[in-house]
Amino acid sequence: MGVLKTGVITVSDRCSRGEAQDKSGPNLMRLLCEEFKGRRTIETVYKCVEDDQEVIAATLRQLCDEQNVSLVLTTGGTGLSSRDVTPEATRSVIDRLAPGISTAMMVQSL
């Protein structure tokens, strides 16, 4: 059993400015530990950034290229609005899409 290095990025203008408390990022970190308990040790790098495409993309690159994380999960409170640019930021840094993963996540949440 090795260490799984993960990244959790909360994308929220309010949380990044300290105007609101991030609950989703810490919750994701807890869920990761629970999911892999007894099978893998989870080491998580946590970041909270503003809803800005370049900032999100730079944070994704930093976690993958410099922090060497194997899995990055993003969360945020913007929802589907013009300020929600996380999908575009993610697409700008990935090498290939894996649509089955997001479909499985959506099905599981129903």
Secondary structure, 3 states (H helix, E strand, C coil): CCEEEEEEEEECHHHHCCCCCCCHHHHHHHHHHHHHCCCCEEEEEEEEECCCHHHHHHHHHHHHHHCCCCEEEEEECCCCCCCCCHHHHHHHHCCCCCHHHHHHHHHHHC
